[in-house]
Amino acid sequence: MIGEIVKWIAENIFTLDPITSITIKDLFILYLAYFLIALLPALPFIIITKKKRKNITLPEILLGVPLEDALFRYLPLTLLGNQGAIYAHFIWALLHNRIGTIIFVVIHGLLDLRLWLGGLWVEAVFIHLFHDLVLFVITKNFGEEES
């Protein structure tokens, strides 16, 4: 059983294989799997840091997500191909400046990257926007804002 789970994670999470077709249901299942698997190694660092962070605003999300995807996915993919998009993914992750967040973004961002590599950019932008909106709602209702 454990072996099957590890195999599924290796084949479906820690891979750069492009996703070329996906249903909405399967997209959300993958989103949740990526979220949980990314959270496991990142959470200890997030807890240890305990550094308050500035809550992002709704307009920043609505403008930032398409801009991030354009700069770190569309342009590298278009100008440099798949390899450029892969390198840009890791650069984008490093820009998140906290070790816990970097770990989370490296792993969870693979879903967006795989969608982009497979030509499913609408789905990639949608799931990225969905994720940021979920975090916005959580931090708005349960997080502490930086003073």
LUMDRENBA-677714 format. One record per residue: residue number from 1; x, y, z of N, C-alpha, C in turn. Coordinates in Angstrom, 2 decimals, decimal comma. Atoms other than C-alpha are relative to their C-alpha. Example, Ala and Ser with C-alpha at 12.3 -4.5 7.8 and 13.67 -1.06 7.14 Angstrom:
// LUMDRENBA-677714
<pt i="1" n_X="0,89" n_Y="-1,19" n_Z="0,00" ca_X="12,30" ca_Y="-4,50" ca_Z="7,80" c_X="0,90" c_Y="1,20" c_Z="0,00"/>
<pt i="2" n_X="-0,82" n_Y="-1,19" n_Z="-0,06" ca_X="13,67" ca_Y="-1,06" ca_Z="7,14" c_X="-0,77" c_Y="1,09" c_Z="0,73"/>
***
This chain:
// LUMDRENBA-677714
<pt i="1" n_X="0,83" n_Y="-1,20" n_Z="0,00" ca_X="0,00" ca_Y="0,00" ca_Z="0,00" c_X="0,87" c_Y="1,26" c_Z="0,00"/>
<pt i="2" n_X="-0,90" n_Y="-1,15" n_Z="-0,07" ca_X="2,75" ca_Y="2,46" ca_Z="0,98" c_X="0,80" c_Y="0,12" c_Z="-1,29"/>
<pt i="3" n_X="-0,75" n_Y="0,01" n_Z="1,25" ca_X="4,73" ca_Y="1,43" ca_Z="-2,07" c_X="-0,81" c_Y="0,56" c_Z="-1,16"/>
<pt i="4" n_X="0,88" n_Y="-0,52" n_Z="1,05" ca_X="1,76" ca_Y="2,19" ca_Z="-4,31" c_X="-0,17" c_Y="1,51" c_Z="0,12"/>
<pt i="5" n_X="0,15" n_Y="-1,45" n_Z="-0,23" ca_X="1,34" ca_Y="5,64" ca_Z="-2,74" c_X="1,26" c_Y="0,72" c_Z="-0,44"/>
<pt i="6" n_X="-1,27" n_Y="-0,61" n_Z="0,39" ca_X="5,02" ca_Y="6,45" ca_Z="-3,18" c_X="0,15" c_Y="-0,01" c_Z="-1,52"/>
<pt i="7" n_X="-0,07" n_Y="0,08" n_Z="1,46" ca_X="4,87" ca_Y="5,26" ca_Z="-6,79" c_X="-0,93" c_Y="1,02" c_Z="-0,65"/>
<pt i="8" n_X="0,95" n_Y="-0,97" n_Z="0,55" ca_X="1,76" ca_Y="7,39" ca_Z="-7,46" c_X="0,53" c_Y="1,42" c_Z="0,15"/>
<pt i="9" n_X="-0,57" n_Y="-1,34" n_Z="-0,24" ca_X="3,44" ca_Y="10,45" ca_Z="-5,91" c_X="1,14" c_Y="0,27" c_Z="-0,98"/>
<pt i="10" n_X="-1,13" n_Y="-0,17" n_Z="0,93" ca_X="6,58" ca_Y="9,91" ca_Z="-8,02" c_X="-0,50" c_Y="0,21" c_Z="-1,43"/>
<pt i="11" n_X="0,50" n_Y="-0,09" n_Z="1,37" ca_X="4,56" ca_Y="9,47" ca_Z="-11,22" c_X="-0,90" c_Y="1,21" c_Z="-0,25"/>
<pt i="12" n_X="0,99" n_Y="-1,05" n_Z="0,19" ca_X="2,01" ca_Y="12,23" ca_Z="-10,62" c_X="0,34" c_Y="1,34" c_Z="0,63"/>
<pt i="13" n_X="-0,35" n_Y="-1,25" n_Z="-0,66" ca_X="3,65" ca_Y="14,86" ca_Z="-8,41" c_X="1,42" c_Y="0,43" c_Z="-0,35"/>
<pt i="14" n_X="-1,41" n_Y="-0,35" n_Z="0,24" ca_X="7,45" ca_Y="14,81" ca_Z="-8,70" c_X="0,41" c_Y="-0,39" c_Z="-1,41"/>
<pt i="15" n_X="-0,27" n_Y="0,25" n_Z="1,41" ca_X="7,51" ca_Y="14,81" ca_Z="-12,47" c_X="-0,14" c_Y="1,31" c_Z="-0,77"/>
<pt i="16" n_X="0,15" n_Y="-1,16" n_Z="0,89" ca_X="7,87" ca_Y="17,33" ca_Z="-15,24" c_X="-0,77" c_Y="-0,39" c_Z="-1,26"/>
<pt i="17" n_X="0,80" n_Y="0,42" n_Z="1,15" ca_X="5,69" ca_Y="15,35" ca_Z="-17,64" c_X="-1,14" c_Y="0,97" c_Z="-0,23"/>
<pt i="18" n_X="1,08" n_Y="-0,95" n_Z="0,28" ca_X="3,34" ca_Y="17,78" ca_Z="-19,36" c_X="-1,37" c_Y="-0,64" c_Z="0,18"/>
<pt i="19" n_X="1,40" n_Y="0,43" n_Z="-0,07" ca_X="-0,36" ca_Y="17,51" ca_Z="-18,62" c_X="-0,67" c_Y="0,60" c_Z="-1,24"/>
<pt i="20" n_X="0,57" n_Y="-0,48" n_Z="1,27" ca_X="-2,05" ca_Y="17,73" ca_Z="-22,01" c_X="-1,52" c_Y="-0,05" c_Z="-0,03"/>
<pt i="21" n_X="1,45" n_Y="0,11" n_Z="-0,06" ca_X="-5,60" ca_Y="16,88" ca_Z="-21,02" c_X="-0,37" c_Y="-0,32" c_Z="1,45"/>
<pt i="22" n_X="0,41" n_Y="0,24" n_Z="-1,38" ca_X="-7,41" ca_Y="17,01" ca_Z="-17,68" c_X="-1,44" c_Y="0,47" c_Z="0,19"/>
<pt i="23" n_X="1,36" n_Y="-0,43" n_Z="-0,34" ca_X="-10,95" ca_Y="17,19" ca_Z="-16,35" c_X="0,08" c_Y="0,94" c_Z="1,20"/>
<pt i="24" n_X="0,05" n_Y="-0,91" n_Z="-1,15" ca_X="-11,97" ca_Y="19,79" ca_Z="-13,78" c_X="0,13" c_Y="-0,81" c_Z="1,29"/>
<pt i="25" n_X="-0,07" n_Y="0,86" n_Z="-1,19" ca_X="-12,46" ca_Y="17,01" ca_Z="-11,22" c_X="1,43" c_Y="-0,46" c_Z="0,25"/>
<pt i="26" n_X="-1,38" n_Y="0,47" n_Z="-0,15" ca_X="-8,98" ca_Y="15,58" ca_Z="-11,86" c_X="0,96" c_Y="1,15" c_Z="0,32"/>
<pt i="27" n_X="-0,83" n_Y="-1,16" n_Z="-0,30" ca_X="-7,47" ca_Y="19,08" ca_Z="-11,76" c_X="-0,07" c_Y="0,33" c_Z="1,49"/>
<pt i="28" n_X="0,13" n_Y="-0,29" n_Z="-1,42" ca_X="-8,86" ca_Y="19,67" ca_Z="-8,28" c_X="0,59" c_Y="-1,10" c_Z="0,87"/>
<pt i="29" n_X="-0,63" n_Y="1,11" n_Z="-0,74" ca_X="-7,76" ca_Y="16,22" ca_Z="-7,11" c_X="1,52" c_Y="0,18" c_Z="0,00"/>
<pt i="30" n_X="-1,44" n_Y="-0,24" n_Z="0,08" ca_X="-4,24" ca_Y="16,96" ca_Z="-8,36" c_X="0,39" c_Y="1,22" c_Z="0,82"/>
<pt i="31" n_X="-0,27" n_Y="-1,21" n_Z="-0,79" ca_X="-4,40" ca_Y="20,44" ca_Z="-6,80" c_X="0,12" c_Y="-0,38" c_Z="1,48"/>
<pt i="32" n_X="-0,02" n_Y="0,40" n_Z="-1,42" ca_X="-5,21" ca_Y="18,91" ca_Z="-3,39" c_X="1,21" c_Y="-0,88" c_Z="0,31"/>
<pt i="33" n_X="-1,17" n_Y="0,87" n_Z="-0,22" ca_X="-2,51" ca_Y="16,25" ca_Z="-3,77" c_X="1,27" c_Y="0,84" c_Z="0,04"/>
<pt i="34" n_X="-1,17" n_Y="-0,88" n_Z="0,01" ca_X="0,11" ca_Y="18,86" ca_Z="-4,69" c_X="0,04" c_Y="0,85" c_Z="1,27"/>
<pt i="35" n_X="0,07" n_Y="-0,85" n_Z="-1,18" ca_X="-1,07" ca_Y="21,09" ca_Z="-1,84" c_X="0,48" c_Y="-0,75" c_Z="1,24"/>
<pt i="36" n_X="-0,35" n_Y="0,78" n_Z="-1,19" ca_X="-0,79" ca_Y="18,38" ca_Z="0,81" c_X="1,45" c_Y="-0,45" c_Z="-0,02"/>
<pt i="37" n_X="-1,37" n_Y="0,48" n_Z="0,10" ca_X="2,49" ca_Y="16,98" ca_Z="-0,47" c_X="1,01" c_Y="1,15" c_Z="0,12"/>
<pt i="38" n_X="-0,88" n_Y="-1,17" n_Z="-0,13" ca_X="4,03" ca_Y="20,47" ca_Z="-0,72" c_X="0,00" c_Y="0,52" c_Z="1,44"/>
<pt i="39" n_X="0,13" n_Y="-0,52" n_Z="-1,36" ca_X="2,78" ca_Y="21,41" ca_Z="2,75" c_X="0,83" c_Y="-0,81" c_Z="1,00"/>
<pt i="40" n_X="-0,71" n_Y="0,86" n_Z="-0,96" ca_X="4,41" ca_Y="18,43" ca_Z="4,51" c_X="1,44" c_Y="0,45" c_Z="0,27"/>
<pt i="41" n_X="-1,37" n_Y="-0,43" n_Z="-0,31" ca_X="8,08" ca_Y="19,47" ca_Z="4,07" c_X="0,10" c_Y="1,49" c_Z="0,32"/>
<pt i="42" n_X="-0,07" n_Y="-1,45" n_Z="-0,20" ca_X="7,29" ca_Y="23,21" ca_Z="4,14" c_X="-0,48" c_Y="0,42" c_Z="1,38"/>
<pt i="43" n_X="0,65" n_Y="-0,40" n_Z="-1,25" ca_X="5,20" ca_Y="23,32" ca_Z="7,31" c_X="0,95" c_Y="0,20" c_Z="1,17"/>
<pt i="44" n_X="-0,92" n_Y="-0,25" n_Z="-1,13" ca_X="8,02" ca_Y="22,87" ca_Z="9,85" c_X="0,74" c_Y="1,34" c_Z="-0,12"/>
<pt i="45" n_X="-0,70" n_Y="-1,27" n_Z="0,21" ca_X="9,87" ca_Y="25,83" ca_Z="8,31" c_X="-0,95" c_Y="1,19" c_Z="0,17"/>
<pt i="46" n_X="0,98" n_Y="-1,07" n_Z="-0,16" ca_X="6,71" ca_Y="27,92" ca_Z="8,22" c_X="-0,28" c_Y="0,22" c_Z="1,48"/>
<pt i="47" n_X="0,26" n_Y="-0,10" n_Z="-1,44" ca_X="6,05" ca_Y="27,16" ca_Z="11,90" c_X="1,20" c_Y="0,61" c_Z="0,73"/>
<pt i="48" n_X="-1,21" n_Y="-0,49" n_Z="-0,66" ca_X="9,66" ca_Y="27,80" ca_Z="12,95" c_X="0,20" c_Y="1,49" c_Z="-0,24"/>
<pt i="49" n_X="-0,22" n_Y="-1,39" n_Z="0,36" ca_X="9,82" ca_Y="31,12" ca_Z="11,13" c_X="-0,88" c_Y="0,93" c_Z="0,83"/>
<pt i="50" n_X="0,97" n_Y="-0,79" n_Z="-0,77" ca_X="6,71" ca_Y="32,52" ca_Z="12,85" c_X="0,06" c_Y="1,49" c_Z="-0,31"/>
<pt i="51" n_X="-0,12" n_Y="-1,39" n_Z="0,40" ca_X="7,44" ca_Y="35,75" ca_Z="11,02" c_X="-1,32" c_Y="0,44" c_Z="-0,61"/>
<pt i="52" n_X="1,25" n_Y="-0,50" n_Z="0,55" ca_X="4,34" ca_Y="37,80" ca_Z="10,36" c_X="0,25" c_Y="0,49" c_Z="-1,41"/>
<pt i="53" n_X="-0,15" n_Y="-0,44" n_Z="1,38" ca_X="3,76" ca_Y="38,49" ca_Z="6,72" c_X="-1,15" c_Y="0,93" c_Z="-0,35"/>
<pt i="54" n_X="1,02" n_Y="-0,94" n_Z="0,45" ca_X="1,86" ca_Y="41,23" ca_Z="5,00" c_X="-1,04" c_Y="-0,78" c_Z="-0,81"/>
<pt i="55" n_X="1,06" n_Y="0,64" n_Z="0,78" ca_X="-1,50" ca_Y="40,00" ca_Z="3,77" c_X="-0,13" c_Y="0,68" c_Z="-1,34"/>
<pt i="56" n_X="0,14" n_Y="-0,51" n_Z="1,36" ca_X="-1,89" ca_Y="40,39" ca_Z="0,05" c_X="-1,46" c_Y="0,43" c_Z="-0,21"/>
<pt i="57" n_X="1,35" n_Y="-0,50" n_Z="0,25" ca_X="-4,89" ca_Y="42,28" ca_Z="-1,27" c_X="-0,60" c_Y="-0,70" c_Z="-1,22"/>
<pt i="58" n_X="0,70" n_Y="0,61" n_Z="1,13" ca_X="-7,50" ca_Y="41,05" ca_Z="-3,72" c_X="0,46" c_Y="0,57" c_Z="-1,35"/>
<pt i="59" n_X="-0,51" n_Y="-0,52" n_Z="1,28" ca_X="-6,41" ca_Y="43,47" ca_Z="-6,49" c_X="1,41" c_Y="-0,48" c_Z="-0,33"/>
<pt i="60" n_X="-1,36" n_Y="0,51" n_Z="0,24" ca_X="-2,80" ca_Y="42,31" ca_Z="-6,03" c_X="-0,05" c_Y="-1,43" c_Z="-0,54"/>
<pt i="61" n_X="0,15" n_Y="1,37" n_Z="0,50" ca_X="-3,94" ca_Y="38,72" ca_Z="-6,57" c_X="-0,49" c_Y="0,01" c_Z="-1,44"/>
<pt i="62" n_X="0,62" n_Y="0,00" n_Z="1,33" ca_X="-6,10" ca_Y="39,50" ca_Z="-9,58" c_X="0,94" c_Y="0,53" c_Z="-1,08"/>
<pt i="63" n_X="-0,99" n_Y="-0,51" n_Z="0,95" ca_X="-3,27" ca_Y="41,44" ca_Z="-11,24" c_X="1,29" c_Y="-0,81" c_Z="0,02"/>
<pt i="64" n_X="-1,28" n_Y="0,68" n_Z="-0,17" ca_X="-0,33" ca_Y="39,48" ca_Z="-9,86" c_X="0,07" c_Y="-1,38" c_Z="-0,63"/>
<pt i="65" n_X="-0,02" n_Y="1,37" n_Z="0,54" ca_X="-1,32" ca_Y="35,97" ca_Z="-10,90" c_X="0,24" c_Y="-0,01" c_Z="-1,51"/>
<pt i="66" n_X="-0,27" n_Y="0,00" n_Z="1,45" ca_X="-1,59" ca_Y="36,71" ca_Z="-14,64" c_X="1,39" c_Y="0,55" c_Z="-0,33"/>
<pt i="67" n_X="-1,33" n_Y="-0,56" n_Z="0,24" ca_X="1,58" ca_Y="38,81" ca_Z="-14,45" c_X="1,09" c_Y="-1,03" c_Z="0,31"/>
<pt i="68" n_X="-0,97" n_Y="1,05" n_Z="-0,34" ca_X="3,52" ca_Y="36,04" ca_Z="-12,66" c_X="0,02" c_Y="-1,08" c_Z="-1,08"/>
<pt i="69" n_X="0,05" n_Y="1,05" n_Z="1,01" ca_X="2,30" ca_Y="33,48" ca_Z="-15,17" c_X="0,58" c_Y="0,47" c_Z="-1,33"/>
<pt i="70" n_X="-0,56" n_Y="-0,53" n_Z="1,23" ca_X="3,23" ca_Y="35,74" ca_Z="-18,07" c_X="1,53" c_Y="0,06" c_Z="0,08"/>
<pt i="71" n_X="-1,45" n_Y="-0,18" n_Z="-0,13" ca_X="6,73" ca_Y="36,50" ca_Z="-16,74" c_X="0,76" c_Y="-1,28" c_Z="0,26"/>
<pt i="72" n_X="-0,76" n_Y="1,18" n_Z="-0,41" ca_X="7,67" ca_Y="33,13" ca_Z="-15,29" c_X="-0,45" c_Y="-1,30" c_Z="-0,65"/>
<pt i="73" n_X="0,42" n_Y="1,21" n_Z="0,70" ca_X="5,78" ca_Y="30,71" ca_Z="-17,51" c_X="-0,10" c_Y="0,27" c_Z="-1,50"/>
<pt i="74" n_X="0,24" n_Y="-0,24" n_Z="1,42" ca_X="4,57" ca_Y="32,17" ca_Z="-20,82" c_X="1,28" c_Y="0,45" c_Z="-0,74"/>
<pt i="75" n_X="-1,18" n_Y="-0,52" n_Z="0,70" ca_X="7,65" ca_Y="34,20" ca_Z="-21,78" c_X="1,16" c_Y="-1,01" c_Z="-0,06"/>
<pt i="76" n_X="-1,08" n_Y="0,99" n_Z="0,11" ca_X="10,27" ca_Y="31,59" ca_Z="-20,82" c_X="-0,36" c_Y="-1,17" c_Z="-0,90"/>
<pt i="77" n_X="0,42" n_Y="1,12" n_Z="0,84" ca_X="8,25" ca_Y="28,84" ca_Z="-22,49" c_X="0,03" c_Y="0,39" c_Z="-1,46"/>
<pt i="78" n_X="0,05" n_Y="-0,48" n_Z="1,38" ca_X="7,73" ca_Y="30,89" ca_Z="-25,64" c_X="1,40" c_Y="0,29" c_Z="-0,56"/>
<pt i="79" n_X="-1,32" n_Y="-0,43" n_Z="0,49" ca_X="11,26" ca_Y="32,28" ca_Z="-25,89" c_X="1,08" c_Y="-1,07" c_Z="0,11"/>
<pt i="80" n_X="-1,08" n_Y="0,94" n_Z="-0,27" ca_X="13,33" ca_Y="29,42" ca_Z="-24,46" c_X="-0,43" c_Y="-1,46" c_Z="0,00"/>
<pt i="81" n_X="0,50" n_Y="1,37" n_Z="0,03" ca_X="11,13" ca_Y="26,33" ca_Z="-24,69" c_X="-0,21" c_Y="-0,58" c_Z="1,40"/>
<pt i="82" n_X="0,30" n_Y="0,68" n_Z="-1,27" ca_X="10,40" ca_Y="23,78" ca_Z="-22,00" c_X="1,08" c_Y="0,20" c_Z="1,04"/>
<pt i="83" n_X="-1,10" n_Y="-0,16" n_Z="-0,95" ca_X="13,83" ca_Y="24,05" ca_Z="-20,42" c_X="-0,01" c_Y="1,39" c_Z="0,63"/>
<pt i="84" n_X="0,09" n_Y="-1,36" n_Z="-0,52" ca_X="13,43" ca_Y="27,82" ca_Z="-20,06" c_X="-1,11" c_Y="0,14" c_Z="1,03"/>
<pt i="85" n_X="1,12" n_Y="-0,04" n_Z="-0,95" ca_X="10,07" ca_Y="27,35" ca_Z="-18,34" c_X="0,35" c_Y="-0,71" c_Z="1,29"/>
<pt i="86" n_X="-0,42" n_Y="0,74" n_Z="-1,20" ca_X="11,58" ca_Y="24,81" ca_Z="-15,96" c_X="0,95" c_Y="0,85" c_Z="0,84"/>
<pt i="87" n_X="-0,92" n_Y="-0,87" n_Z="-0,74" ca_X="14,44" ca_Y="27,14" ca_Z="-15,00" c_X="-0,75" c_Y="1,18" c_Z="0,62"/>
<pt i="88" n_X="0,77" n_Y="-1,14" n_Z="-0,51" ca_X="12,01" ca_Y="30,05" ca_Z="-14,62" c_X="-0,85" c_Y="-0,40" c_Z="1,20"/>
<pt i="89" n_X="0,78" n_Y="0,50" n_Z="-1,13" ca_X="9,88" ca_Y="27,92" ca_Z="-12,28" c_X="0,82" c_Y="0,09" c_Z="1,29"/>
<pt i="90" n_X="-0,84" n_Y="0,00" n_Z="-1,19" ca_X="12,79" ca_Y="27,56" ca_Z="-9,86" c_X="0,42" c_Y="1,42" c_Z="0,39"/>
<pt i="91" n_X="-0,31" n_Y="-1,40" n_Z="-0,29" ca_X="13,73" ca_Y="31,24" ca_Z="-10,16" c_X="-1,21" c_Y="0,65" c_Z="0,69"/>
<pt i="92" n_X="1,24" n_Y="-0,52" n_Z="-0,58" ca_X="10,09" ca_Y="32,15" ca_Z="-9,42" c_X="-0,15" c_Y="-0,47" c_Z="1,44"/>
<pt i="93" n_X="0,10" n_Y="0,54" n_Z="-1,36" ca_X="10,14" ca_Y="29,88" ca_Z="-6,36" c_X="0,97" c_Y="0,71" c_Z="0,94"/>
<pt i="94" n_X="-1,01" n_Y="-0,65" n_Z="-0,84" ca_X="13,35" ca_Y="31,46" ca_Z="-5,03" c_X="-0,37" c_Y="1,44" c_Z="0,35"/>
<pt i="95" n_X="0,42" n_Y="-1,37" n_Z="-0,28" ca_X="11,75" ca_Y="34,90" ca_Z="-5,21" c_X="-0,99" c_Y="0,09" c_Z="1,15"/>
<pt i="96" n_X="0,96" n_Y="-0,01" n_Z="-1,10" ca_X="9,37" ca_Y="33,87" ca_Z="-2,43" c_X="0,67" c_Y="0,20" c_Z="1,36"/>
<pt i="97" n_X="-0,86" n_Y="-0,46" n_Z="-1,08" ca_X="12,15" ca_Y="34,70" ca_Z="0,09" c_X="-0,09" c_Y="-0,65" c_Z="1,39"/>
<pt i="98" n_X="0,03" n_Y="0,74" n_Z="-1,27" ca_X="11,22" ca_Y="32,34" ca_Z="2,96" c_X="0,14" c_Y="-1,48" c_Z="-0,31"/>
<pt i="99" n_X="-0,31" n_Y="1,39" n_Z="0,34" ca_X="12,49" ca_Y="28,78" ca_Z="3,08" c_X="-1,25" c_Y="-0,87" c_Z="-0,07"/>
<pt i="100" n_X="1,23" n_Y="0,79" n_Z="0,02" ca_X="9,10" ca_Y="27,27" ca_Z="3,92" c_X="-0,84" c_Y="0,27" c_Z="-1,24"/>
<pt i="101" n_X="0,77" n_Y="-0,38" n_Z="1,19" ca_X="7,39" ca_Y="29,18" ca_Z="1,14" c_X="0,70" c_Y="-0,47" c_Z="-1,27"/>
<pt i="102" n_X="-0,75" n_Y="0,46" n_Z="1,18" ca_X="10,16" ca_Y="28,33" ca_Z="-1,33" c_X="-0,23" c_Y="-1,49" c_Z="-0,21"/>
<pt i="103" n_X="0,22" n_Y="1,44" n_Z="0,10" ca_X="9,81" ca_Y="24,62" ca_Z="-0,57" c_X="-1,41" c_Y="-0,28" c_Z="-0,53"/>
<pt i="104" n_X="1,38" n_Y="0,20" n_Z="0,42" ca_X="6,03" ca_Y="24,83" ca_Z="-0,94" c_X="-0,18" c_Y="0,35" c_Z="-1,47"/>
<pt i="105" n_X="0,19" n_Y="-0,48" n_Z="1,38" ca_X="6,19" ca_Y="26,80" ca_Z="-4,19" c_X="0,73" c_Y="-0,90" c_Z="-1,01"/>
<pt i="106" n_X="-0,72" n_Y="0,91" n_Z="0,92" ca_X="8,82" ca_Y="24,51" ca_Z="-5,77" c_X="-0,87" c_Y="-1,22" c_Z="-0,30"/>
<pt i="107" n_X="0,78" n_Y="1,22" n_Z="0,18" ca_X="6,60" ca_Y="21,48" ca_Z="-5,20" c_X="-1,38" c_Y="0,30" c_Z="-0,58"/>
<pt i="108" n_X="1,38" n_Y="-0,28" n_Z="0,44" ca_X="3,11" ca_Y="22,96" ca_Z="-5,59" c_X="-0,02" c_Y="0,63" c_Z="-1,38"/>
<pt i="109" n_X="-0,07" n_Y="-0,67" n_Z="1,30" ca_X="4,16" ca_Y="25,09" ca_Z="-8,57" c_X="0,24" c_Y="-0,95" c_Z="-1,16"/>
<pt i="110" n_X="-0,19" n_Y="0,98" n_Z="1,07" ca_X="5,02" ca_Y="21,93" ca_Z="-10,50" c_X="-1,31" c_Y="-0,28" c_Z="-0,73"/>
<pt i="111" n_X="1,29" n_Y="0,20" n_Z="0,65" ca_X="1,30" ca_Y="21,54" ca_Z="-11,18" c_X="-0,21" c_Y="1,05" c_Z="-1,09"/>
<pt i="112" n_X="0,14" n_Y="-1,06" n_Z="1,01" ca_X="1,16" ca_Y="24,92" ca_Z="-12,93" c_X="0,97" c_Y="-0,21" c_Z="-1,15"/>
<pt i="113" n_X="-1,02" n_Y="0,21" n_Z="1,02" ca_X="4,38" ca_Y="24,18" ca_Z="-14,76" c_X="-0,39" c_Y="-1,12" c_Z="-0,95"/>
<pt i="114" n_X="0,39" n_Y="1,13" n_Z="0,84" ca_X="3,13" ca_Y="20,82" ca_Z="-16,02" c_X="-1,18" c_Y="0,36" c_Z="-0,90"/>
<pt i="115" n_X="1,13" n_Y="-0,45" n_Z="0,83" ca_X="-0,10" ca_Y="22,42" ca_Z="-17,24" c_X="0,50" c_Y="0,90" c_Z="-1,13"/>
<pt i="116" n_X="-0,56" n_Y="-0,86" n_Z="1,03" ca_X="1,86" ca_Y="25,12" ca_Z="-19,08" c_X="0,76" c_Y="-0,81" c_Z="-1,05"/>
<pt i="117" n_X="-0,77" n_Y="0,82" n_Z="0,94" ca_X="4,20" ca_Y="22,54" ca_Z="-20,61" c_X="-0,90" c_Y="-0,81" c_Z="-0,92"/>
<pt i="118" n_X="0,95" n_Y="0,76" n_Z="0,81" ca_X="1,16" ca_Y="20,64" ca_Z="-21,85" c_X="-0,93" c_Y="0,87" c_Z="-0,83"/>
<pt i="119" n_X="0,82" n_Y="-0,91" n_Z="0,79" ca_X="-0,40" ca_Y="23,73" ca_Z="-23,42" c_X="-1,31" c_Y="0,38" c_Z="0,66"/>
<pt i="120" n_X="1,25" n_Y="-0,31" n_Z="-0,71" ca_X="-3,15" ca_Y="24,05" ca_Z="-20,79" c_X="0,18" c_Y="1,26" c_Z="0,84"/>
<pt i="121" n_X="-0,29" n_Y="-1,23" n_Z="-0,73" ca_X="-2,36" ca_Y="27,65" ca_Z="-19,88" c_X="-1,23" c_Y="0,58" c_Z="0,68"/>
<pt i="122" n_X="1,22" n_Y="-0,51" n_Z="-0,65" ca_X="-5,99" ca_Y="28,57" ca_Z="-19,11" c_X="-0,20" c_Y="-0,73" c_Z="1,33"/>
<pt i="123" n_X="0,14" n_Y="0,80" n_Z="-1,22" ca_X="-6,17" ca_Y="25,74" ca_Z="-16,57" c_X="1,08" c_Y="0,37" c_Z="1,01"/>
<pt i="124" n_X="-1,10" n_Y="-0,37" n_Z="-0,88" ca_X="-2,77" ca_Y="26,74" ca_Z="-15,16" c_X="-0,27" c_Y="1,33" c_Z="0,70"/>
<pt i="125" n_X="0,29" n_Y="-1,32" n_Z="-0,59" ca_X="-3,76" ca_Y="30,38" ca_Z="-14,64" c_X="-1,20" c_Y="-0,13" c_Z="0,95"/>
<pt i="126" n_X="1,18" n_Y="0,19" n_Z="-0,85" ca_X="-7,13" ca_Y="29,27" ca_Z="-13,22" c_X="0,39" c_Y="-0,62" c_Z="1,34"/>
<pt i="127" n_X="-0,34" n_Y="0,69" n_Z="-1,24" ca_X="-5,62" ca_Y="26,89" ca_Z="-10,65" c_X="0,93" c_Y="0,86" c_Z="0,85"/>
<pt i="128" n_X="-0,87" n_Y="-0,92" n_Z="-0,71" ca_X="-2,96" ca_Y="29,46" ca_Z="-9,70" c_X="-0,85" c_Y="1,08" c_Z="0,67"/>
<pt i="129" n_X="0,91" n_Y="-1,02" n_Z="-0,55" ca_X="-5,66" ca_Y="32,10" ca_Z="-9,21" c_X="-0,85" c_Y="-0,60" c_Z="1,11"/>
<pt i="130" n_X="0,79" n_Y="0,69" n_Z="-1,02" ca_X="-7,82" ca_Y="29,63" ca_Z="-7,29" c_X="0,82" c_Y="-0,16" c_Z="1,28"/>
<pt i="131" n_X="-0,86" n_Y="0,21" n_Z="-1,16" ca_X="-4,91" ca_Y="28,80" ca_Z="-4,98" c_X="0,23" c_Y="1,31" c_Z="0,77"/>
<pt i="132" n_X="-0,26" n_Y="-1,28" n_Z="-0,67" ca_X="-4,08" ca_Y="32,44" ca_Z="-4,26" c_X="-1,27" c_Y="0,55" c_Z="0,66"/>
<pt i="133" n_X="1,25" n_Y="-0,45" n_Z="-0,60" ca_X="-7,75" ca_Y="33,23" ca_Z="-3,62" c_X="-0,34" c_Y="-0,80" c_Z="1,26"/>
<pt i="134" n_X="0,20" n_Y="0,83" n_Z="-1,20" ca_X="-8,01" ca_Y="30,30" ca_Z="-1,18" c_X="0,88" c_Y="0,52" c_Z="1,13"/>
<pt i="135" n_X="-0,90" n_Y="-0,53" n_Z="-1,02" ca_X="-4,96" ca_Y="31,61" ca_Z="0,69" c_X="-0,44" c_Y="1,38" c_Z="0,47"/>
<pt i="136" n_X="0,51" n_Y="-1,32" n_Z="-0,35" ca_X="-6,42" ca_Y="35,12" ca_Z="0,61" c_X="-1,14" c_Y="-0,12" c_Z="1,01"/>
<pt i="137" n_X="1,14" n_Y="0,20" n_Z="-0,90" ca_X="-9,64" ca_Y="33,91" ca_Z="2,25" c_X="0,47" c_Y="-0,53" c_Z="1,35"/>
<pt i="138" n_X="-0,51" n_Y="0,56" n_Z="-1,26" ca_X="-7,75" ca_Y="31,87" ca_Z="4,85" c_X="0,72" c_Y="1,07" c_Z="0,82"/>
<pt i="139" n_X="-0,75" n_Y="-1,01" n_Z="-0,75" ca_X="-5,37" ca_Y="34,68" ca_Z="5,80" c_X="-0,89" c_Y="1,17" c_Z="0,42"/>
<pt i="140" n_X="0,92" n_Y="-1,09" n_Z="-0,34" ca_X="-8,16" ca_Y="37,26" ca_Z="5,76" c_X="-0,81" c_Y="-0,36" c_Z="1,24"/>
<pt i="141" n_X="0,85" n_Y="0,42" n_Z="-1,09" ca_X="-10,20" ca_Y="35,21" ca_Z="8,21" c_X="0,75" c_Y="-0,55" c_Z="1,21"/>
<pt i="142" n_X="-0,69" n_Y="0,67" n_Z="-1,10" ca_X="-7,56" ca_Y="33,44" ca_Z="10,30" c_X="1,41" c_Y="0,50" c_Z="0,24"/>
<pt i="143" n_X="-1,41" n_Y="-0,43" n_Z="-0,12" ca_X="-4,19" ca_Y="35,10" ca_Z="9,72" c_X="0,14" c_Y="1,29" c_Z="0,77"/>
<pt i="144" n_X="-0,33" n_Y="-1,26" n_Z="-0,65" ca_X="-2,49" ca_Y="37,89" ca_Z="11,56" c_X="0,66" c_Y="0,89" c_Z="-1,03"/>
<pt i="145" n_X="-0,57" n_Y="-0,94" n_Z="0,95" ca_X="-1,70" ca_Y="40,96" ca_Z="9,53" c_X="1,21" c_Y="0,69" c_Z="0,62"/>
<pt i="146" n_X="-1,21" n_Y="-0,69" n_Z="-0,44" ca_X="1,69" ca_Y="42,63" ca_Z="9,76" c_X="-0,38" c_Y="1,42" c_Z="0,41"/>
<pt i="147" n_X="0,31" n_Y="-1,38" n_Z="-0,43" ca_X="1,59" ca_Y="45,89" ca_Z="11,70" c_X="1,02" c_Y="1,00" c_Z="-0,47"/>
***
